Amino acid sequence: MYPIALTTPMAQDLTEFGFESLSTPADVEQVLENQEGTALVVVNSVCGCAAAMARPGAKLSVQGEKRPEKLYTVFAGVDTEATQKVREFLAPYPPSSPAIALFKDGKLVHFLERRHIEGRSAQIIADNLRSAYETYC
């Protein structure tokens, strides 16, 4: 568990942009179990690739006409149980943080693991996600 004083600004980077924080397993179940339409879920993290690539890329990606209807985030190492519940919806992929998942009608349709985020610019992340939005949103 990370100190809340350290992670609050990192979490706010997304929540102040319009991502809804999911902090309990019940929150996750409520929004993903019977989800209709499209939803983007960012598994946030304290690492540098979350700060430089994942969060900025996710925010850039939703600044167009085609975008998911709902935006959510969980914070790995802070919202531990909620993150574990999100990861159940990401099976068969192994746990990854940061990570970005696109769901349509409750099904995972596009997923960026940490290995797809590290070493890539925020713009590349955004372009990847926008391509998925063209298909699914």
N, CA, C and O atoms as a GROMACS GRO file, in nm:
protein
  548
    1MET      N    1   0.085  -0.118   0.000
    1MET     CA    2   0.000   0.000   0.000
    1MET      C    3   0.088   0.124   0.000
    1MET      O    4   0.182   0.135   0.079
    2TYR      N    5   0.057   0.215  -0.089
    2TYR     CA    6   0.133   0.338  -0.100
    2TYR      C    7   0.071   0.446  -0.011
    2TYR      O    8  -0.050   0.444   0.013
    3PRO      N    9   0.152   0.541   0.036
    3PRO     CA   10   0.099   0.651   0.117
    3PRO      C   11   0.000   0.733   0.035
    3PRO      O   12   0.027   0.768  -0.080
    4ILE      N   13  -0.114   0.763   0.094
    4ILE     CA   14  -0.219   0.836   0.025
    4ILE      C   15  -0.174   0.975  -0.020
    4ILE      O   16  -0.218   1.025  -0.123
    5ALA      N   17  -0.085   1.036   0.057
    5ALA     CA   18  -0.034   1.169   0.019
    5ALA      C   19   0.046   1.161  -0.112
    5ALA      O   20   0.048   1.257  -0.189
    6LEU      N   21   0.110   1.050  -0.136
    6LEU     CA   22   0.186   1.030  -0.258
    6LEU      C   23   0.095   1.004  -0.377
    6LEU      O   24   0.118   1.056  -0.486
    7THR      N   25  -0.007   0.924  -0.357
    7THR     CA   26  -0.088   0.877  -0.470
    7THR      C   27  -0.206   0.968  -0.504
    7THR      O   28  -0.258   0.962  -0.616
    8THR      N   29  -0.249   1.052  -0.412
    8THR     CA   30  -0.364   1.138  -0.439
    8THR      C   31  -0.348   1.222  -0.565
    8THR      O   32  -0.438   1.222  -0.648
    9PRO      N   33  -0.236   1.293  -0.583
    9PRO     CA   34  -0.223   1.371  -0.707
    9PRO      C   35  -0.223   1.283  -0.832
    9PRO      O   36  -0.271   1.326  -0.938
   10MET      N   37  -0.169   1.163  -0.822
   10MET     CA   38  -0.166   1.072  -0.936
   10MET      C   39  -0.307   1.024  -0.971
   10MET      O   40  -0.342   1.010  -1.088
   11ALA      N   41  -0.386   0.999  -0.869
   11ALA     CA   42  -0.525   0.958  -0.891
   11ALA      C   43  -0.606   1.075  -0.947
   11ALA      O   44  -0.688   1.057  -1.037
   12GLN      N   45  -0.583   1.194  -0.893
   12GLN     CA   46  -0.657   1.312  -0.938
   12GLN      C   47  -0.626   1.347  -1.083
   12GLN      O   48  -0.708   1.410  -1.150
   13ASP      N   49  -0.510   1.307  -1.131
   13ASP     CA   50  -0.475   1.332  -1.271
   13ASP      C   51  -0.584   1.277  -1.363
   13ASP      O   52  -0.614   1.337  -1.466
   14LEU      N   53  -0.644   1.165  -1.326
   14LEU     CA   54  -0.752   1.107  -1.406
   14LEU      C   55  -0.890   1.150  -1.358
   14LEU      O   56  -0.975   1.183  -1.440
   15THR      N   57  -0.913   1.151  -1.228
   15THR     CA   58  -1.047   1.184  -1.179
   15THR      C   59  -1.086   1.328  -1.210
   15THR      O   60  -1.203   1.357  -1.237
   16GLU      N   61  -0.990   1.419  -1.206
   16GLU     CA   62  -1.022   1.558  -1.241
   16GLU      C   63  -1.046   1.574  -1.390
   16GLU      O   64  -1.098   1.677  -1.434
   17PHE      N   65  -1.010   1.474  -1.467
   17PHE     CA   66  -1.031   1.475  -1.612
   17PHE      C   67  -1.163   1.407  -1.649
   17PHE      O   68  -1.202   1.408  -1.766
   18GLY      N   69  -1.231   1.349  -1.552
   18GLY     CA   70  -1.360   1.286  -1.578
   18GLY      C   71  -1.366   1.136  -1.561
   18GLY      O   72  -1.471   1.076  -1.584
   19PHE      N   73  -1.257   1.074  -1.520
   19PHE     CA   74  -1.258   0.931  -1.491
   19PHE      C   75  -1.317   0.910  -1.351
   19PHE      O   76  -1.279   0.980  -1.257
   20GLU      N   77  -1.407   0.816  -1.339
   20GLU     CA   78  -1.467   0.784  -1.210
   20GLU      C   79  -1.381   0.681  -1.139
   20GLU      O   80  -1.347   0.577  -1.196
   21SER      N   81  -1.347   0.710  -1.014
   21SER     CA   82  -1.265   0.618  -0.936
   21SER      C   83  -1.351   0.504  -0.882
   21SER      O   84  -1.458   0.526  -0.826
   22LEU      N   85  -1.302   0.383  -0.899
   22LEU     CA   86  -1.366   0.264  -0.844
   22LEU      C   87  -1.278   0.217  -0.729
   22LEU      O   88  -1.168   0.168  -0.751
   23SER      N   89  -1.327   0.231  -0.607
   23SER     CA   90  -1.240   0.204  -0.493
   23SER      C   91  -1.276   0.078  -0.415
   23SER      O   92  -1.205   0.040  -0.322
   24THR      N   93  -1.386   0.014  -0.452
   24THR     CA   94  -1.424  -0.111  -0.384
   24THR      C   95  -1.463  -0.216  -0.487
   24THR      O   96  -1.498  -0.182  -0.600
   25PRO      N   97  -1.456  -0.344  -0.450
   25PRO     CA   98  -1.502  -0.448  -0.541
   25PRO      C   99  -1.649  -0.429  -0.581
   25PRO      O  100  -1.686  -0.458  -0.695
   26ALA      N  101  -1.730  -0.381  -0.489
   26ALA     CA  102  -1.872  -0.357  -0.521
   26ALA      C  103  -1.886  -0.250  -0.629
   26ALA      O  104  -1.971  -0.261  -0.716
   27ASP      N  105  -1.803  -0.146  -0.622
   27ASP     CA  106  -1.804  -0.042  -0.727
   27ASP      C  107  -1.775  -0.105  -0.863
   27ASP      O  108  -1.844  -0.077  -0.961
   28VAL      N  109  -1.674  -0.189  -0.867
   28VAL     CA  110  -1.633  -0.254  -0.992
   28VAL      C  111  -1.745  -0.343  -1.044
   28VAL      O  112  -1.781  -0.337  -1.162
   29GLU      N  113  -1.801  -0.425  -0.957
   29GLU     CA  114  -1.910  -0.514  -0.998
   29GLU      C  115  -2.027  -0.435  -1.052
   29GLU      O  116  -2.086  -0.471  -1.154
   30GLN      N  117  -2.061  -0.327  -0.984
   30GLN     CA  118  -2.176  -0.247  -1.024
   30GLN      C  119  -2.160  -0.192  -1.166
   30GLN      O  120  -2.257  -0.190  -1.242
   31VAL      N  121  -2.041  -0.147  -1.202
   31VAL     CA  122  -2.025  -0.085  -1.334
   31VAL      C  123  -1.984  -0.182  -1.444
   31VAL      O  124  -2.007  -0.153  -1.561
   32LEU      N  125  -1.924  -0.295  -1.410
   32LEU     CA  126  -1.875  -0.386  -1.515
   32LEU      C  127  -1.958  -0.513  -1.534
   32LEU      O  128  -1.958  -0.569  -1.644
   33GLU      N  129  -2.026  -0.559  -1.432
   33GLU     CA  130  -2.098  -0.686  -1.446
   33GLU      C  131  -2.209  -0.682  -1.550
   33GLU      O  132  -2.222  -0.774  -1.630
   34ASN      N  133  -2.288  -0.578  -1.549
   34ASN     CA  134  -2.399  -0.568  -1.644
   34ASN      C  135  -2.383  -0.446  -1.732
   34ASN      O  136  -2.481  -0.380  -1.768
   35GLN      N  137  -2.260  -0.416  -1.765
   35GLN     CA  138  -2.227  -0.294  -1.838
   35GLN      C  139  -2.281  -0.299  -1.980
   35GLN      O  140  -2.265  -0.399  -2.051
   36GLU      N  141  -2.344  -0.191  -2.021
   36GLU     CA  142  -2.390  -0.176  -2.159
   36GLU      C  143  -2.316  -0.058  -2.220
   36GLU      O  144  -2.281   0.037  -2.150
   37GLY      N  145  -2.291  -0.066  -2.349
   37GLY     CA  146  -2.216   0.039  -2.415
   37GLY      C  147  -2.068   0.017  -2.396
   37GLY      O  148  -2.022  -0.095  -2.377
   38THR      N  149  -1.993   0.127  -2.402
   38THR     CA  150  -1.847   0.117  -2.394
   38THR      C  151  -1.794   0.184  -2.268
   38THR      O  152  -1.847   0.285  -2.221
   39ALA      N  153  -1.687   0.125  -2.214
   39ALA     CA  154  -1.623   0.178  -2.093
   39ALA      C  155  -1.472   0.157  -2.104
   39ALA      O  156  -1.425   0.050  -2.143
   40LEU      N  157  -1.399   0.260  -2.067
   40LEU     CA  158  -1.254   0.253  -2.059
   40LEU      C  159  -1.215   0.246  -1.913
   40LEU      O  160  -1.262   0.325  -1.831
   41VAL      N  161  -1.128   0.150  -1.878
   41VAL     CA  162  -1.081   0.134  -1.741
   41VAL      C  163  -0.929   0.146  -1.742
   41VAL      O  164  -0.860   0.069  -1.810
   42VAL      N  165  -0.878   0.241  -1.665
   42VAL     CA  166  -0.734   0.259  -1.650
   42VAL      C  167  -0.693   0.204  -1.514
   42VAL      O  168  -0.742   0.249  -1.411
   43VAL      N  169  -0.602   0.106  -1.515
   43VAL     CA  170  -0.541   0.059  -1.391
   43VAL      C  171  -0.420   0.150  -1.369
   43VAL      O  172  -0.316   0.134  -1.433
   44ASN      N  173  -0.436   0.244  -1.278
   44ASN     CA  174  -0.335   0.346  -1.251
   44ASN      C  175  -0.223   0.288  -1.165
   44ASN      O  176  -0.240   0.184  -1.101
   45SER      N  177  -0.110   0.355  -1.165
   45SER     CA  178   0.007   0.308  -1.093
   45SER      C  179   0.098   0.424  -1.058
   45SER      O  180   0.084   0.533  -1.115
   46VAL      N  181   0.191   0.402  -0.964
   46VAL     CA  182   0.286   0.507  -0.927
   46VAL      C  183   0.408   0.510  -1.018
   46VAL      O  184   0.491   0.600  -1.007
   47CYS      N  185   0.421   0.415  -1.107
   47CYS     CA  186   0.543   0.405  -1.189
   47CYS      C  187   0.553   0.519  -1.289
   47CYS      O  188   0.455   0.588  -1.319
   48GLY      N  189   0.673   0.536  -1.340
   48GLY     CA  190   0.698   0.641  -1.437
   48GLY      C  191   0.623   0.624  -1.567
   48GLY      O  192   0.584   0.723  -1.629
   49CYS      N  193   0.601   0.499  -1.610
   49CYS     CA  194   0.529   0.480  -1.736
   49CYS      C  195   0.381   0.515  -1.722
   49CYS      O  196   0.316   0.548  -1.821
   50ALA      N  197   0.328   0.507  -1.601
   50ALA     CA  198   0.190   0.553  -1.579
   50ALA      C  199   0.186   0.705  -1.590
   50ALA      O  200   0.095   0.761  -1.652
   51ALA      N  201   0.284   0.771  -1.530
   51ALA     CA  202   0.287   0.917  -1.528
   51ALA      C  203   0.315   0.976  -1.665
   51ALA      O  204   0.252   1.074  -1.705
   52ALA      N  205   0.409   0.918  -1.738
   52ALA     CA  206   0.452   0.976  -1.864
   52ALA      C  207   0.376   0.925  -1.986
   52ALA      O  208   0.371   0.992  -2.089
   53MET      N  209   0.316   0.806  -1.974
   53MET     CA  210   0.257   0.745  -2.092
   53MET      C  211   0.111   0.706  -2.074
   53MET      O  212   0.026   0.747  -2.153
   54ALA      N  213   0.080   0.626  -1.972
   54ALA     CA  214  -0.055   0.570  -1.959
   54ALA      C  215  -0.160   0.678  -1.930
   54ALA      O  216  -0.258   0.690  -2.004
   55ARG      N  217  -0.140   0.755  -1.824
   55ARG     CA  218  -0.240   0.857  -1.790
   55ARG      C  219  -0.253   0.962  -1.901
   55ARG      O  220  -0.365   0.990  -1.943
   56PRO      N  221  -0.141   1.021  -1.949
   56PRO     CA  222  -0.156   1.119  -2.056
   56PRO      C  223  -0.215   1.058  -2.184
   56PRO      O  224  -0.296   1.122  -2.252
   57GLY      N  225  -0.176   0.935  -2.216
   57GLY     CA  226  -0.230   0.869  -2.335
   57GLY      C  227  -0.379   0.844  -2.325
   57GLY      O  228  -0.452   0.866  -2.421
   58ALA      N  229  -0.424   0.799  -2.208
   58ALA     CA  230  -0.567   0.776  -2.187
   58ALA      C  231  -0.644   0.907  -2.200
   58ALA      O  232  -0.750   0.911  -2.263
   59LYS      N  233  -0.591   1.013  -2.142
   59LYS     CA  234  -0.660   1.143  -2.149
   59LYS      C  235  -0.664   1.196  -2.293
   59LYS      O  236  -0.767   1.246  -2.337
   60LEU      N  237  -0.554   1.185  -2.365
   60LEU     CA  238  -0.550   1.228  -2.505
   60LEU      C  239  -0.651   1.149  -2.589
   60LEU      O  240  -0.716   1.204  -2.678
   61SER      N  241  -0.661   1.022  -2.561
   61SER     CA  242  -0.744   0.934  -2.644
   61SER      C  243  -0.892   0.969  -2.640
   61SER      O  244  -0.963   0.942  -2.737
   62VAL      N  245  -0.939   1.027  -2.533
   62VAL     CA  246  -1.082   1.054  -2.520
   62VAL      C  247  -1.118   1.196  -2.562
   62VAL      O  248  -1.230   1.242  -2.537
   63GLN      N  249  -1.026   1.266  -2.625
   63GLN     CA  250  -1.051   1.402  -2.668
   63GLN      C  251  -1.095   1.410  -2.814
   63GLN      O  252  -1.058   1.503  -2.886
   64GLY      N  253  -1.171   1.314  -2.858
   64GLY     CA  254  -1.221   1.313  -2.994
   64GLY      C  255  -1.369   1.281  -2.996
   64GLY      O  256  -1.432   1.265  -2.891
   65GLU      N  257  -1.424   1.273  -3.115
   65GLU     CA  258  -1.566   1.243  -3.128
   65GLU      C  259  -1.598   1.100  -3.087
   65GLU      O  260  -1.695   1.076  -3.015
   66LYS      N  261  -1.517   1.006  -3.133
   66LYS     CA  262  -1.536   0.866  -3.095
   66LYS      C  263  -1.462   0.842  -2.966
   66LYS      O  264  -1.340   0.859  -2.958
   67ARG      N  265  -1.536   0.804  -2.865
   67ARG     CA  266  -1.477   0.778  -2.735
   67ARG      C  267  -1.570   0.689  -2.655
   67ARG      O  268  -1.690   0.681  -2.685
   68PRO      N  269  -1.517   0.622  -2.553
   68PRO     CA  270  -1.603   0.539  -2.468
   68PRO      C  271  -1.707   0.624  -2.396
   68PRO      O  272  -1.686   0.742  -2.368
   69GLU      N  273  -1.820   0.561  -2.367
   69GLU     CA  274  -1.928   0.632  -2.297
   69GLU      C  275  -1.894   0.656  -2.151
   69GLU      O  276  -1.933   0.757  -2.094
   70LYS      N  277  -1.822   0.563  -2.091
   70LYS     CA  278  -1.788   0.572  -1.948
   70LYS      C  279  -1.636   0.562  -1.932
   70LYS      O  280  -1.569   0.491  -2.007
   71LEU      N  281  -1.584   0.634  -1.833
   71LEU     CA  282  -1.441   0.635  -1.802
   71LEU      C  283  -1.422   0.600  -1.655
   71LEU      O  284  -1.479   0.666  -1.568
   72TYR      N  285  -1.342   0.497  -1.628
   72TYR     CA  286  -1.320   0.451  -1.491
   72TYR      C  287  -1.171   0.433  -1.465
   72TYR      O  288  -1.091   0.420  -1.557
   73THR      N  289  -1.137   0.433  -1.337
   73THR     CA  290  -1.000   0.406  -1.297
   73THR      C  291  -0.996   0.336  -1.161
   73THR      O  292  -1.080   0.360  -1.075
   74VAL      N  293  -0.898   0.251  -1.146
   74VAL     CA  294  -0.861   0.193  -1.015
   74VAL      C  295  -0.713   0.218  -0.997
   74VAL      O  296  -0.640   0.235  -1.095
   75PHE      N  297  -0.669   0.222  -0.873
   75PHE     CA  298  -0.528   0.250  -0.846
   75PHE      C  299  -0.464   0.128  -0.783
   75PHE      O  300  -0.492   0.095  -0.668
   76ALA      N  301  -0.377   0.062  -0.860
   76ALA     CA  302  -0.304  -0.055  -0.808
   76ALA      C  303  -0.217  -0.012  -0.691
   76ALA      O  304  -0.148   0.090  -0.698
   77GLY      N  305  -0.218  -0.088  -0.584
   77GLY     CA  306  -0.140  -0.056  -0.466
   77GLY      C  307  -0.212   0.038  -0.369
   77GLY      O  308  -0.164   0.064  -0.260
   78VAL      N  309  -0.328   0.086  -0.410
   78VAL     CA  310  -0.410   0.172  -0.323
   78VAL      C  311  -0.548   0.110  -0.310
   78VAL      O  312  -0.592   0.076  -0.200
   79ASP      N  313  -0.617   0.095  -0.424
   79ASP     CA  314  -0.749   0.031  -0.427
   79ASP      C  315  -0.728  -0.118  -0.454
   79ASP      O  316  -0.772  -0.171  -0.556
   80THR      N  317  -0.661  -0.184  -0.362
   80THR     CA  318  -0.613  -0.320  -0.384
   80THR      C  319  -0.726  -0.416  -0.420
   80THR      O  320  -0.716  -0.489  -0.519
   81GLU      N  321  -0.831  -0.418  -0.341
   81GLU     CA  322  -0.940  -0.513  -0.365
   81GLU      C  323  -1.017  -0.478  -0.492
   81GLU      O  324  -1.058  -0.568  -0.566
   82ALA      N  325  -1.036  -0.350  -0.518
   82ALA     CA  326  -1.104  -0.308  -0.641
   82ALA      C  327  -1.019  -0.344  -0.763
   82ALA      O  328  -1.072  -0.389  -0.865
   83THR      N  329  -0.889  -0.325  -0.752
   83THR     CA  330  -0.799  -0.360  -0.862
   83THR      C  331  -0.806  -0.510  -0.888
   83THR      O  332  -0.810  -0.553  -1.004
   84GLN      N  333  -0.807  -0.590  -0.783
   84GLN     CA  334  -0.818  -0.735  -0.800
   84GLN      C  335  -0.948  -0.772  -0.870
   84GLN      O  336  -0.950  -0.861  -0.955
   85LYS      N  337  -1.056  -0.704  -0.836
   85LYS     CA  338  -1.185  -0.732  -0.899
   85LYS      C  339  -1.180  -0.693  -1.047
   85LYS      O  340  -1.231  -0.768  -1.131
   86VAL      N  341  -1.120  -0.579  -1.081
   86VAL     CA  342  -1.106  -0.541  -1.222
   86VAL      C  343  -1.026  -0.648  -1.295
   86VAL      O  344  -1.061  -0.685  -1.407
   87ARG      N  345  -0.921  -0.696  -1.233
   87ARG     CA  346  -0.836  -0.797  -1.298
   87ARG      C  347  -0.912  -0.926  -1.328
   87ARG      O  348  -0.875  -0.999  -1.421
   88GLU      N  349  -1.016  -0.954  -1.252
   88GLU     CA  350  -1.099  -1.070  -1.284
   88GLU      C  351  -1.168  -1.051  -1.419
   88GLU      O  352  -1.186  -1.147  -1.494
   89PHE      N  353  -1.205  -0.928  -1.450
   89PHE     CA  354  -1.269  -0.896  -1.577
   89PHE      C  355  -1.168  -0.893  -1.692
   89PHE      O  356  -1.207  -0.895  -1.809
   90LEU      N  357  -1.038  -0.888  -1.659
   90LEU     CA  358  -0.933  -0.882  -1.759
   90LEU      C  359  -0.875  -1.019  -1.794
   90LEU      O  360  -0.786  -1.029  -1.878
   91ALA      N  361  -0.926  -1.124  -1.730
   91ALA     CA  362  -0.878  -1.259  -1.760
   91ALA      C  363  -0.899  -1.289  -1.908
   91ALA      O  364  -1.001  -1.250  -1.964
   92PRO      N  365  -0.806  -1.355  -1.970
   92PRO     CA  366  -0.698  -1.436  -1.917
   92PRO      C  367  -0.565  -1.361  -1.904
   92PRO      O  368  -0.462  -1.424  -1.879
   93TYR      N  369  -0.567  -1.229  -1.919
   93TYR     CA  370  -0.442  -1.154  -1.909
   93TYR      C  371  -0.390  -1.155  -1.765
   93TYR      O  372  -0.469  -1.148  -1.671
   94PRO      N  373  -0.260  -1.163  -1.746
   94PRO     CA  374  -0.204  -1.158  -1.611
   94PRO      C  375  -0.212  -1.016  -1.554
   94PRO      O  376  -0.227  -0.920  -1.630
   95PRO      N  377  -0.201  -1.002  -1.423
   95PRO     CA  378  -0.204  -0.868  -1.362
   95PRO      C  379  -0.098  -0.778  -1.425
   95PRO      O  380   0.015  -0.819  -1.449
   96SER      N  381  -0.138  -0.654  -1.450
   96SER     CA  382  -0.050  -0.558  -1.512
   96SER      C  383  -0.088  -0.418  -1.464
   96SER      O  384  -0.206  -0.382  -1.460
   97SER      N  385   0.012  -0.342  -1.428
   97SER     CA  386  -0.014  -0.202  -1.396
   97SER      C  387   0.108  -0.121  -1.437
   97SER      O  388   0.221  -0.156  -1.403
   98PRO      N  389   0.084  -0.014  -1.508
   98PRO     CA  390  -0.048   0.032  -1.551
   98PRO      C  391  -0.104  -0.058  -1.662
   98PRO      O  392  -0.033  -0.140  -1.721
   99ALA      N  393  -0.231  -0.040  -1.687
   99ALA     CA  394  -0.299  -0.111  -1.794
   99ALA      C  395  -0.421  -0.028  -1.833
   99ALA      O  396  -0.473   0.050  -1.754
  100ILE      N  397  -0.466  -0.048  -1.957
  100ILE     CA  398  -0.583   0.024  -2.006
  100ILE      C  399  -0.670  -0.076  -2.080
  100ILE      O  400  -0.624  -0.145  -2.171
  101ALA      N  401  -0.798  -0.083  -2.041
  101ALA     CA  402  -0.889  -0.180  -2.098
  101ALA      C  403  -1.013  -0.112  -2.153
  101ALA      O  404  -1.068  -0.020  -2.092
  102LEU      N  405  -1.056  -0.158  -2.270
  102LEU     CA  406  -1.180  -0.111  -2.329
  102LEU      C  407  -1.281  -0.225  -2.327
  102LEU      O  408  -1.253  -0.335  -2.374
  103PHE      N  409  -1.397  -0.197  -2.271
  103PHE     CA  410  -1.506  -0.294  -2.264
  103PHE      C  411  -1.621  -0.247  -2.351
  103PHE      O  412  -1.649  -0.128  -2.361
  104LYS      N  413  -1.688  -0.343  -2.414
  104LYS     CA  414  -1.811  -0.314  -2.486
  104LYS      C  415  -1.914  -0.416  -2.443
  104LYS      O  416  -1.894  -0.537  -2.456
  105ASP      N  417  -2.025  -0.366  -2.393
  105ASP     CA  418  -2.133  -0.452  -2.345
  105ASP      C  419  -2.082  -0.560  -2.250
  105ASP      O  420  -2.123  -0.676  -2.256
  106GLY      N  421  -1.991  -0.519  -2.161
  106GLY     CA  422  -1.940  -0.608  -2.058
  106GLY      C  423  -1.829  -0.701  -2.101
  106GLY      O  424  -1.782  -0.781  -2.021
  107LYS      N  425  -1.787  -0.693  -2.226
  107LYS     CA  426  -1.680  -0.780  -2.275
  107LYS      C  427  -1.554  -0.699  -2.303
  107LYS      O  428  -1.560  -0.589  -2.359
  108LEU      N  429  -1.443  -0.754  -2.264
  108LEU     CA  430  -1.314  -0.693  -2.292
  108LEU      C  431  -1.288  -0.703  -2.442
  108LEU      O  432  -1.285  -0.813  -2.498
  109VAL      N  433  -1.268  -0.587  -2.507
  109VAL     CA  434  -1.248  -0.588  -2.651
  109VAL      C  435  -1.111  -0.535  -2.694
  109VAL      O  436  -1.068  -0.557  -2.806
  110HIS      N  437  -1.043  -0.464  -2.603
  110HIS     CA  438  -0.910  -0.410  -2.635
  110HIS      C  439  -0.836  -0.392  -2.503
  110HIS      O  440  -0.893  -0.345  -2.405
  111PHE      N  441  -0.707  -0.429  -2.502
  111PHE     CA  442  -0.633  -0.424  -2.377
  111PHE      C  443  -0.488  -0.388  -2.401
  111PHE      O  444  -0.421  -0.448  -2.485
  112LEU      N  445  -0.441  -0.290  -2.327
  112LEU     CA  446  -0.300  -0.252  -2.329
  112LEU      C  447  -0.238  -0.290  -2.196
  112LEU      O  448  -0.272  -0.233  -2.092
  113GLU      N  449  -0.149  -0.387  -2.199
  113GLU     CA  450  -0.074  -0.425  -2.080
  113GLU      C  451   0.044  -0.330  -2.063
  113GLU      O  452   0.075  -0.250  -2.151
  114ARG      N  453   0.109  -0.341  -1.949
  114ARG     CA  454   0.227  -0.259  -1.922
  114ARG      C  455   0.328  -0.269  -2.036
  114ARG      O  456   0.389  -0.169  -2.075
  115ARG      N  457   0.348  -0.389  -2.088
  115ARG     CA  458   0.446  -0.409  -2.195
  115ARG      C  459   0.408  -0.334  -2.322
  115ARG      O  460   0.495  -0.307  -2.405
  116HIS      N  461   0.281  -0.300  -2.340
  116HIS     CA  462   0.237  -0.221  -2.455
  116HIS      C  463   0.248  -0.071  -2.427
  116HIS      O  464   0.234   0.011  -2.518
  117ILE      N  465   0.273  -0.035  -2.301
  117ILE     CA  466   0.277   0.105  -2.259
  117ILE      C  467   0.421   0.153  -2.243
  117ILE      O  468   0.457   0.261  -2.290
  118GLU      N  469   0.503   0.072  -2.177
  118GLU     CA  470   0.643   0.109  -2.154
  118GLU      C  471   0.714   0.140  -2.284
  118GLU      O  472   0.701   0.066  -2.382
  119GLY      N  473   0.789   0.248  -2.285
  119GLY     CA  474   0.871   0.282  -2.400
  119GLY      C  475   0.796   0.342  -2.517
  119GLY      O  476   0.855   0.367  -2.623
  120ARG      N  477   0.668   0.366  -2.500
  120ARG     CA  478   0.588   0.429  -2.605
  120ARG      C  479   0.541   0.565  -2.556
  120ARG      O  480   0.519   0.584  -2.436
  121SER      N  481   0.525   0.657  -2.646
  121SER     CA  482   0.482   0.791  -2.608
  121SER      C  483   0.333   0.792  -2.576
  121SER      O  484   0.258   0.702  -2.614
  122ALA      N  485   0.292   0.896  -2.505
  122ALA     CA  486   0.150   0.914  -2.477
  122ALA      C  487   0.070   0.922  -2.606
  122ALA      O  488  -0.042   0.873  -2.613
  123GLN      N  489   0.127   0.984  -2.709
  123GLN     CA  490   0.058   0.996  -2.838
  123GLN      C  491   0.037   0.860  -2.902
  123GLN      O  492  -0.069   0.834  -2.959
  124ILE      N  493   0.136   0.772  -2.894
  124ILE     CA  494   0.121   0.637  -2.949
  124ILE      C  495   0.013   0.561  -2.874
  124ILE      O  496  -0.068   0.491  -2.935
  125ILE      N  497   0.010   0.575  -2.741
  125ILE     CA  498  -0.095   0.512  -2.660
  125ILE      C  499  -0.231   0.564  -2.703
  125ILE      O  500  -0.325   0.487  -2.724
  126ALA      N  501  -0.243   0.697  -2.716
  126ALA     CA  502  -0.370   0.758  -2.756
  126ALA      C  503  -0.413   0.710  -2.894
  126ALA      O  504  -0.530   0.679  -2.915
  127ASP      N  505  -0.320   0.705  -2.987
  127ASP     CA  506  -0.353   0.661  -3.123
  127ASP      C  507  -0.400   0.515  -3.123
  127ASP      O  508  -0.495   0.480  -3.193
  128ASN      N  509  -0.335   0.431  -3.045
  128ASN     CA  510  -0.375   0.291  -3.032
  128ASN      C  511  -0.518   0.282  -2.981
  128ASN      O  512  -0.600   0.208  -3.036
  129LEU      N  513  -0.548   0.357  -2.876
  129LEU     CA  514  -0.682   0.354  -2.818
  129LEU      C  515  -0.785   0.412  -2.914
  129LEU      O  516  -0.895   0.358  -2.926
  130ARG      N  517  -0.751   0.519  -2.981
  130ARG     CA  518  -0.846   0.579  -3.077
  130ARG      C  519  -0.880   0.482  -3.189
  130ARG      O  520  -0.993   0.479  -3.237
  131SER      N  521  -0.783   0.403  -3.230
  131SER     CA  522  -0.809   0.301  -3.331
  131SER      C  523  -0.914   0.201  -3.280
  131SER      O  524  -1.003   0.160  -3.355
  132ALA      N  525  -0.901   0.163  -3.155
  132ALA     CA  526  -1.000   0.074  -3.094
  132ALA      C  527  -1.137   0.141  -3.084
  132ALA      O  528  -1.240   0.077  -3.106
  133TYR      N  529  -1.138   0.270  -3.053
  133TYR     CA  530  -1.265   0.343  -3.044
  133TYR      C  531  -1.336   0.346  -3.179
  133TYR      O  532  -1.459   0.337  -3.186
  134GLU      N  533  -1.260   0.357  -3.287
  134GLU     CA  534  -1.319   0.357  -3.421
  134GLU      C  535  -1.394   0.226  -3.446
  134GLU      O  536  -1.497   0.224  -3.512
  135THR      N  537  -1.342   0.119  -3.394
  135THR     CA  538  -1.403  -0.012  -3.412
  135THR      C  539  -1.519  -0.037  -3.317
  135THR      O  540  -1.622  -0.091  -3.357
  136TYR      N  541  -1.503   0.004  -3.191
  136TYR     CA  542  -1.599  -0.040  -3.089
  136TYR      C  543  -1.691   0.068  -3.034
  136TYR      O  544  -1.791   0.035  -2.970
  137CYS      N  545  -1.662   0.194  -3.056
  137CYS     CA  546  -1.744   0.301  -2.995
  137CYS      C  547  -1.839   0.364  -3.096
  137CYS      O  548  -1.914   0.455  -3.061
   0.00000   0.00000   0.00000
